[in-house]
């Protein structure tokens, strides 16, 4: 079913876009030819008119000099291309407007034009016959006379040239009709292939491994450079280049997300494998020797409880990150004093840990608008990390304050510090600066990733300074908020 949808989609692209673009190009070219022919016709008519007026002016001068010819003279003049007759004889053709420009010699005359076979019908049907003429009715000393000129010669030349031009234009229209269709199909071929590939992705669950491998190879070839090479796009076709770049960027993001997901699943599986192996080992120990040995039995029970607690913590952290990635985490924003949260975490930590020295420093209230529970969780993560990596007797300091319109909360320890190579990766999931101490500290490598997600969602960021062998200072920077209005929000919440 998805495959047939893909074929229908490609067919629609081929039939609708190609036909519409081809018809528009055809009509545009037809309009260009029509405008060009109309302009050439106007130029010919204008030139023919001024030539006839020039001839009529010369004839009018002769009439003014010698007088109107007699009937006998009119007879032999008919052998030429003009005739001058006395009186008001019958004139064929339609009158021309008086506003047309004319020489002084023919001013005041009445003009007539008989197209003869100079019309569209004769042009298309190649009809011959008919006389194209120009007539001018004048007066000489009160005596009327008429000048008639035969324009069949120039009209015939124009008709011949126009017919040749029409035949060439018709051949050009027909050839461009097929040529444009092929060019449009060639340009749109990458879009059709992308549509077919997208349709095949809908049926990925029905594909064999070989088909999936081939599809992956096809997707890997869809980038801007290869697209230009296949269809030879010039630099002026920016639309397809932008489309190729957008699709390439989308595929990069999908590939990065896929790799991140696979790495996340692999790391989570690795983290769960160790406690499961420990639980299985102690369960086997209980089955073999722990039934009758109280010390062995108690050791196995303690170890299983410890590993189960570690697994529970890991699963809870994974669920937290999963809800965060899916945007299903509910965040309750309220205004509160950041120093109150810091003091509360400090009191709880001092009750639990008696092996480190703790100190705190803040001089004034630090108002923020955030989720109190999440900010407290992030601060606990920072304090727990400091405890894990600070030797017994070391000092852990908390400091809160305001600087440059932001709230700042710092946790500084006297631990082993973080080397320069590891510093950019401390917020990556399952990353540890010292793998050898992973089992000793009980960390999962997800704490700082969770803390960074919390701080990012509140529009803040981390500032980390570390000196190997001296200690580390992690500072949470959050936007400030008005404390007065925030107290009411927290009480109503």
MARMAR-644268 format. One line per 4 residues: number of its first residue (from 1); their letters; for each residue x, y, z of C-alpha. Coordinates in Angstrom, 3 decimals, decimal comma. Example, Ala and Ser with C-alpha at 12.3 -4.5 7.8 and 13.67 -1.06 7.14 Angstrom:
1> AS> 12,300/-4,500/7,800 | 13,670/-1,060/7,140
//
This chain:
1> XXXX> 0,000/0,000/0,000 | 2,720/2,578/0,823 | 4,563/1,717/-2,361 | 1,527/2,398/-4,494
5> XXXX> 1,076/5,713/-2,668 | 4,649/6,560/-3,556 | 4,012/5,823/-7,216 | 0,875/7,930/-7,178
9> XXXX> 2,766/10,776/-5,517 | 5,522/10,615/-8,130 | 2,896/10,467/-10,885 | 1,166/13,549/-9,527
13> XXXX> 4,455/15,420/-9,453 | 5,225/14,335/-12,995 | 1,789/15,109/-14,436 | 0,863/18,278/-12,577
17> XXXX> 4,081/20,236/-12,088 | 5,623/19,316/-15,445 | 2,412/20,048/-17,352 | 1,804/23,332/-15,551
21> XXXX> 5,362/24,571/-15,929 | 5,484/23,458/-19,562 | 2,200/25,176/-20,373 | 3,349/28,366/-18,659
25> XXXX> 6,608/28,364/-20,573 | 4,685/27,687/-23,812 | 2,251/30,539/-23,171 | 5,075/32,862/-22,185
29> XXXX> 6,998/32,113/-25,369 | 3,797/32,465/-27,392 | 3,202/35,854/-25,791 | 6,754/36,932/-26,601
33> XXXX> 6,317/35,923/-30,258 | 2,933/37,647/-30,443 | 4,338/40,870/-28,993 | 7,315/40,744/-31,317
37> XXXX> 5,077/40,163/-34,372 | 2,750/42,970/-33,317 | 5,684/45,356/-32,908 | 7,121/44,383/-36,300
41> XXXX> 3,685/44,922/-37,909 | 3,435/48,385/-36,360 | 6,923/49,243/-37,575 | 6,074/48,037/-41,100
45> XXXX> 2,776/49,944/-41,214 | 4,446/53,086/-39,901 | 7,268/52,812/-42,404 | 4,830/52,116/-45,232
49> XXXX> 2,721/55,132/-44,253 | 5,662/57,551/-44,169 | 6,976/56,187/-47,475 | 3,552/56,663/-49,095
53> XXXX> 3,290/60,213/-47,690 | 6,739/61,020/-49,065 | 5,732/59,774/-52,496 | 2,423/61,638/-52,291
57> XXXX> 4,272/64,863/-51,360 | 6,459/64,594/-54,482 | 3,425/63,927/-56,667 | 1,559/66,853/-55,087
61> XXXX> 4,449/69,172/-55,994 | 4,270/68,015/-59,614 | 0,523/68,621/-59,665 | 1,012/72,088/-58,204
65> XXXX> 3,657/72,821/-60,845 | 1,997/71,288/-63,934 | -1,642/71,120/-62,953 | -4,055/68,249/-62,697
69> XXXX> -3,447/65,690/-65,485 | -6,054/65,299/-68,194 | -7,956/62,083/-68,865 | -5,485/61,104/-71,601
73> XXXX> -2,504/61,485/-69,299 | -4,241/59,475/-66,633 | -4,386/56,505/-68,972 | -0,638/56,139/-69,486
77> XXXX> 0,066/56,877/-65,777 | -1,828/53,718/-64,878 | 1,134/51,706/-66,136 | 3,200/52,995/-63,189
81> XXXX> 2,711/52,535/-59,468 | 0,581/55,672/-58,967 | -2,358/57,418/-60,685 | -3,544/61,026/-60,404
85> XXXX> -7,168/61,575/-61,388 | -9,186/64,787/-61,496 | -12,406/65,217/-59,535 | -13,904/63,277/-56,674
89> XXXX> -13,823/59,717/-57,898 | -14,790/56,611/-55,953 | -12,111/55,511/-53,480 | -11,834/52,020/-51,984
93> XXXX> -10,553/51,370/-48,475 | -11,118/52,949/-45,088 | -10,214/56,518/-44,123 | -7,199/57,161/-41,914
97> XXXX> -7,407/59,520/-38,900 | -6,490/63,174/-39,390 | -4,034/63,292/-36,447 | -1,428/61,213/-38,304
101> XXXX> 1,701/63,251/-39,101 | 2,163/64,339/-42,728 | 4,389/66,676/-44,811 | 3,293/70,222/-45,541
105> XXXX> 2,686/69,367/-49,201 | -0,070/66,869/-48,314 | -1,515/68,674/-45,308 | -5,278/69,029/-45,385
109> XXXX> -5,844/65,985/-47,586 | -8,032/63,000/-46,827 | -6,268/59,635/-46,733 | -7,576/56,157/-47,420
113> XXXX> -5,946/52,763/-47,112 | -7,043/49,561/-48,825 | -5,227/46,535/-47,292 | -6,138/44,235/-50,162
117> XXXX> -4,597/40,831/-49,212 | -2,619/42,373/-46,322 | -4,630/40,722/-43,491 | -4,386/37,838/-41,033
121> XXXX> -6,468/35,514/-43,199 | -4,186/35,960/-46,180 | -1,143/35,632/-43,953 | -2,225/32,250/-42,566
125> XXXX> -3,874/30,765/-45,663 | -1,220/32,057/-48,104 | -3,988/33,613/-50,224 | -2,802/35,705/-53,177
129> XXXX> -4,531/38,411/-55,171 | -5,902/41,768/-54,195 | -4,206/45,130/-54,437 | -2,913/47,018/-51,430
133> XXXX> -3,295/50,735/-52,158 | -3,015/54,159/-50,586 | -5,218/57,051/-51,740 | -4,947/60,775/-51,001
137> XXXX> -7,706/63,264/-51,974 | -6,363/66,828/-52,452 | -7,196/70,189/-54,084 | -5,107/72,299/-56,439
141> XXXX> -6,407/75,862/-56,811 | -9,898/74,741/-55,869 | -9,796/71,862/-58,335 | -10,029/68,468/-56,554
145> XXXX> -7,858/65,552/-57,541 | -6,942/62,119/-56,133 | -3,556/60,407/-55,830 | -3,722/56,616/-55,840
149> XXXX> -0,595/54,510/-55,157 | -0,102/50,778/-55,555 | 1,575/49,274/-52,423 | 1,325/45,640/-53,476
153> XXXX> 5,111/45,325/-53,882 | 6,091/46,280/-50,311 | 3,035/44,420/-48,964 | 4,058/41,251/-50,814
157> XXXX> 7,580/41,408/-49,415 | 6,169/41,893/-45,919 | 3,744/38,972/-46,310 | 6,531/36,679/-47,481
161> XXXX> 8,803/37,661/-44,576 | 5,914/37,363/-42,111 | 5,009/33,871/-43,369 | 8,615/32,706/-43,050
165> XXXX> 8,757/34,173/-39,528 | 5,472/32,485/-38,528 | 6,659/29,101/-39,770 | 9,897/29,451/-37,790
169> XXXX> 8,013/30,550/-34,691 | 5,583/27,627/-34,964 | 8,478/25,179/-35,323 | 10,188/26,804/-32,353
173> XXXX> 7,033/26,526/-30,212 | 6,578/22,836/-31,048 | 10,239/21,972/-30,435 | 10,330/23,936/-27,176
177> XXXX> 7,146/22,202/-26,044 | 8,946/18,843/-25,969 | 12,348/20,251/-25,017 | 10,961/22,138/-22,015
181> XXXX> 9,097/19,045/-20,826 | 12,328/17,038/-20,865 | 14,276/19,788/-19,095 | 11,609/20,174/-16,400
185> XXXX> 11,504/16,415/-15,824 | 15,286/16,378/-15,507 | 15,266/19,206/-12,994 | 12,418/17,662/-10,985
189> XXXX> 13,908/14,157/-11,014 | 15,667/14,628/-7,628 | 12,381/15,747/-6,057 | 10,612/12,683/-7,461
193> XXXX> 13,357/10,438/-6,120 | 13,077/12,063/-2,706 | 9,301/11,593/-2,745 | 9,721/7,929/-3,698
197> XXXX> 12,331/7,477/-0,968 | 10,029/9,073/1,600 | 7,213/6,759/0,505 | 9,530/3,760/0,869
201> XXXX> 10,387/4,884/4,373 | 6,709/4,480/5,316 | 6,983/0,754/4,548 | 10,344/0,243/6,256
205> XXXX> 8,942/-2,450/8,525 | 8,228/-4,631/5,478 | 11,740/-4,326/4,035 | 14,387/-6,967/4,094
209> XXXX> 17,853/-6,206/5,487 | 19,216/-5,962/1,952 | 16,555/-3,412/1,004 | 17,231/-1,429/4,156
213> XXXX> 20,935/-1,388/3,363 | 20,236/-0,198/-0,181 | 17,852/2,459/1,141 | 20,470/3,651/3,608
217> XXXX> 22,957/3,938/0,764 | 20,462/5,897/-1,285 | 19,784/8,267/1,598 | 23,517/8,686/2,113
221> XXXX> 23,838/9,915/-1,474 | 21,268/12,678/-1,010 | 23,389/15,723/-0,377 | 23,778/19,078/-2,068
225> XXXX> 27,022/18,233/-3,879 | 25,785/14,996/-5,408 | 22,484/16,585/-6,333 | 24,256/19,302/-8,321
229> XXXX> 26,457/16,717/-10,018 | 23,555/14,556/-11,139 | 21,358/17,270/-12,628 | 24,119/19,802/-13,421
233> XXXX> 22,376/22,716/-11,742 | 23,800/26,154/-12,598 | 24,411/28,660/-9,853 | 21,214/30,504/-10,778
237> XXXX> 18,906/27,640/-9,734 | 18,917/28,520/-6,068 | 15,561/26,885/-5,312 | 16,804/23,315/-5,745
241> XXXX> 20,069/24,145/-4,005 | 18,148/25,431/-0,999 | 15,906/22,342/-1,103 | 18,914/20,030/-1,298
245> XXXX> 20,607/21,871/1,550 | 17,484/21,699/3,719 | 17,040/17,970/3,086 | 20,730/17,361/3,715
249> XXXX> 20,552/19,270/7,014 | 17,418/17,333/7,988 | 19,139/14,026/7,271 | 22,144/15,159/9,295
253> XXXX> 19,896/15,906/12,262 | 18,095/12,580/11,881 | 21,403/10,745/11,641 | 22,780/12,536/14,689
257> XXXX> 19,598/11,835/16,665 | 19,718/8,183/15,624 | 23,349/7,848/16,649 | 22,654/9,609/19,933
261> XXXX> 19,752/7,283/20,622 | 21,790/4,200/19,788 | 24,658/5,432/21,959 | 22,219/6,175/24,774
265> XXXX> 20,661/2,695/24,564 | 24,100/1,074/24,413 | 25,354/3,007/27,427 | 22,169/2,287/29,399
269> XXXX> 22,462/-1,402/28,593 | 26,094/-1,351/29,694 | 25,192/0,369/32,970 | 22,410/-2,127/33,722
273> XXXX> 24,535/-5,128/32,779 | 26,952/-4,654/35,708 | 24,416/-4,605/38,586 | 22,454/-7,446/36,996
277> XXXX> 25,639/-9,509/36,793 | 26,416/-8,715/40,434 | 22,903/-9,694/41,536 | 23,108/-12,927/39,554
281> XXXX> 26,501/-13,698/41,080 | 25,355/-13,198/44,639 | 22,145/-15,109/43,965 | 24,271/-18,032/42,754
285> XXXX> 26,451/-17,651/45,865 | 23,367/-17,852/48,065 | 22,147/-20,909/46,221 | 25,431/-22,742/46,673
289> XXXX> 26,816/-21,773/50,068 | 24,699/-19,051/51,606 | 21,791/-21,190/52,760 | 23,646/-22,463/55,827
293> XXXX> 26,291/-19,704/56,242 | 24,865/-16,591/57,927 | 27,844/-14,355/57,004 | 27,704/-15,291/53,325
297> XXXX> 23,952/-14,893/53,322 | 24,122/-11,415/54,842 | 26,890/-10,322/52,449 | 24,821/-11,452/49,471
301> XXXX> 21,691/-9,720/50,749 | 23,552/-6,437/51,323 | 25,138/-6,557/47,896 | 21,844/-7,351/46,174
305> XXXX> 20,113/-4,502/48,015 | 22,880/-2,084/47,057 | 22,817/-3,069/43,391 | 19,033/-2,936/43,312
309> XXXX> 19,150/0,584/44,725 | 21,682/1,566/42,049 | 19,460/0,092/39,341 | 16,469/1,955/40,723
313> XXXX> 18,395/5,233/40,673 | 19,580/4,582/37,116 | 16,086/3,722/35,885 | 14,643/6,849/37,510
317> XXXX> 17,292/8,993/35,842 | 16,636/7,349/32,490 | 12,910/7,983/32,855 | 13,614/11,617/33,748
321> XXXX> 15,710/12,116/30,627 | 13,176/10,253/28,475 | 10,356/12,527/29,683 | 12,585/15,516/29,065
325> XXXX> 13,390/14,414/25,533 | 9,698/13,857/24,808 | 8,721/17,260/26,264 | 6,361/15,525/28,670
329> XXXX> 8,020/16,902/31,820 | 5,675/19,218/33,737 | 7,399/22,396/34,900 | 5,673/24,490/37,570
333> XXXX> 7,092/27,997/37,389 | 7,034/30,094/40,557 | 9,101/32,882/42,106 | 11,249/32,157/45,166
337> XXXX> 14,523/33,023/46,844 | 17,386/30,942/45,529 | 19,288/31,257/48,802 | 16,483/29,466/50,655
341> XXXX> 16,847/26,419/48,385 | 20,630/26,509/48,786 | 20,330/26,701/52,584 | 17,861/23,785/52,616
345> XXXX> 20,127/21,569/50,484 | 23,091/22,516/52,668 | 21,251/21,524/55,887 | 20,145/18,177/54,414
349> XXXX> 23,677/17,410/53,188 | 25,281/18,259/56,537 | 22,905/15,829/58,251 | 23,860/12,997/55,877
353> XXXX> 27,580/13,609/55,309 | 29,868/14,053/58,336 | 33,158/13,564/56,486 | 33,380/16,905/54,669
357> XXXX> 33,402/20,534/55,686 | 30,598/22,694/54,324 | 30,353/26,464/54,095 | 27,934/28,926/52,527
361> XXXX> 27,982/32,590/51,570 | 25,200/34,898/50,440 | 24,445/38,422/51,562 | 21,026/39,117/50,091
365> XXXX> 17,991/37,391/48,601 | 18,376/36,128/45,049 | 14,916/36,042/43,376 | 14,327/33,628/40,479
369> XXXX> 11,273/32,337/38,647 | 11,644/28,595/38,135 | 10,459/25,155/39,174 | 11,550/24,897/42,787
373> XXXX> 11,721/21,099/42,829 | 13,827/20,894/39,651 | 16,242/23,629/40,754 | 16,659/21,850/44,084
377> XXXX> 17,324/18,576/42,237 | 19,990/20,239/40,068 | 21,684/21,719/43,143 | 21,661/18,332/44,886
381> XXXX> 23,354/16,783/41,842 | 26,137/19,369/41,982 | 26,625/18,889/45,727 | 26,596/15,066/45,410
385> XXXX> 29,229/15,250/42,664 | 31,402/17,442/44,869 | 31,073/14,963/47,740 | 31,936/11,977/45,516
389> XXXX> 35,109/13,503/44,116 | 36,340/15,406/47,193 | 38,525/13,497/49,666 | 37,395/13,175/53,269
393> XXXX> 38,051/16,354/55,209 | 37,853/18,512/52,094 | 35,781/21,689/51,943 | 32,653/22,207/49,823
397> XXXX> 31,413/25,796/49,469 | 28,068/27,145/48,288 | 27,747/30,732/47,134 | 24,717/32,664/45,797
401> XXXX> 24,465/36,187/44,466 | 23,473/38,489/41,634 | 25,660/39,779/38,833 | 24,839/41,633/35,611
405> XXXX> 21,113/41,027/35,975 | 21,438/37,265/36,537 | 21,201/34,955/39,539 | 24,326/32,899/40,196
409> XXXX> 24,624/29,811/42,404 | 28,074/28,195/42,702 | 29,256/24,905/44,205 | 33,015/24,677/44,706
413> XXXX> 34,959/21,649/45,970 | 38,523/20,615/46,694 | 38,394/17,451/44,623 | 40,608/15,998/41,952
417> XXXX> 39,518/18,502/39,311 | 38,721/17,913/35,641 | 41,365/17,762/32,940 | 41,135/19,979/29,862
421> XXXX> 40,212/17,134/27,486 | 37,306/15,952/29,629 | 35,871/19,384/30,427 | 33,810/19,795/27,188
425> XXXX> 32,155/16,373/27,717 | 31,143/16,469/31,389 | 27,498/17,112/30,493 | 27,313/14,195/28,049
429> XXXX> 25,202/11,273/29,141 | 27,090/8,380/30,786 | 30,353/10,306/30,609 | 32,770/9,932/33,516
433> XXXX> 36,094/11,658/33,923 | 37,484/8,663/35,828 | 36,059/5,277/34,816 | 38,146/3,500/37,482
437> XXXX> 36,195/5,263/40,225 | 32,763/4,578/38,733 | 31,941/1,642/40,991 | 33,537/3,324/43,972
441> XXXX> 31,487/6,526/43,738 | 28,350/4,788/42,579 | 27,724/7,386/39,868 | 25,859/6,625/36,667
445> XXXX> 27,153/9,484/34,545 | 23,683/10,985/34,153 | 23,621/13,514/36,981 | 25,204/16,444/35,170
449> XXXX> 23,183/15,675/32,016 | 20,009/15,976/34,112 | 21,256/19,164/35,777 | 22,058/20,727/32,396
453> XXXX> 18,610/19,805/31,049 | 16,988/21,507/34,055 | 19,082/24,655/33,741 | 18,572/24,847/29,966
457> XXXX> 14,809/24,586/30,341 | 14,877/27,595/32,669 | 16,781/29,752/30,196 | 20,060/29,480/32,111
461> XXXX> 23,501/28,020/31,572 | 26,525/26,574/33,361 | 29,914/28,132/33,957 | 32,568/25,573/34,878
465> XXXX> 36,084/26,294/36,131 | 38,319/23,405/37,137 | 41,928/23,075/38,185 | 43,302/19,517/38,202
469> XXXX> 44,512/18,612/41,683 | 42,911/21,733/43,201 | 39,153/21,523/42,689 | 36,174/22,477/40,565
473> XXXX> 33,657/25,332/40,687 | 30,330/24,891/38,901 | 28,075/27,935/38,634 | 24,403/27,872/37,655
477> XXXX> 23,320/31,129/35,975 | 19,580/31,850/35,878 | 17,460/34,896/34,941 | 16,458/37,130/37,850
481> XXXX> 12,830/37,628/38,826 | 10,839/40,045/40,993 | 10,635/38,503/44,460 | 7,509/40,364/45,629
485> XXXX> 5,187/39,008/42,983 | 6,848/35,616/43,181 | 6,010/35,080/46,869 | 2,323/35,367/46,035
489> XXXX> 2,711/32,886/43,177 | 4,394/30,357/45,435 | 1,750/30,719/48,149 | -1,096/30,354/45,669
493> X> 0,599/27,349/44,140
//
